[in-house]
């Protein structure tokens, strides 16, 4: 039997990039997959079905309370209660100095990167609890520790993800729900490419890592697979750096 046979995994931002790779890996582990994204997830669903798993694509805005609530109801109706929630969707904003940053940009980063995770956890908690427990994995970032220039809004939002993760781990533990966060370095994805990072910036990040290569989405999925498994039943409230060693303490 596959390690996640009979489980339903909800992955936000799974229409492409890291989210699609997560969906593919969890499908290969035996899970049925729900992709929640602002855009159509047909290609991701096709990949999932190639593993013989059920797939559901839901178009929703994870920063909208009404949209998230509707998505959760659709998931339960169409594919069944979720056992796993991967809060992967996030905003990769262009570097902006604090002096030039306005409140709208600050709020956008908080809304997409942090508020969305609060909303998703609220909306899906009852499903995980009703299923006898489950896993929540939140996408943080190594910037929480590195604090690069021009990223006050992004750094603060991802630091908030860490606080949310640890608080939820404490409160949801009695429901047999573990909550962890992973913190990648720069990952080669369409979203990162659209940020327009110069080769010099990417080279500087890689030079700061112990592992001297740029990460790809598949460098994250093995750890996520483990966190979703029964082998990780006693692992909760943790901030796990998958970053080539750019951060050596937390």
Buried (B, 14 or more C-beta within 10 A) or exposed (E): EBBBEEBBBBBBBBBBBBBBBBBBBBBBBBBBBBBBBBEEBEEBBEBBEEBEBBBBBBBBBBBBEEBBBBBBEBBBEEBBBBBBBBBBBBBBBEBBEEEEBEEEBBEBBBBBBBBBBBBBBEBBBBBBBEBEBBBBBBBBBBBBBBEBEBBBBBBBBBBBBBEBBBEBBEEBBEBEBBBBBBBBBBBBBEBBEEEEBEEEBBEEBBEBBEEEEBBEBEBBBEBBBBBBBEEBEEBBBBBBBBBBEBBEEE
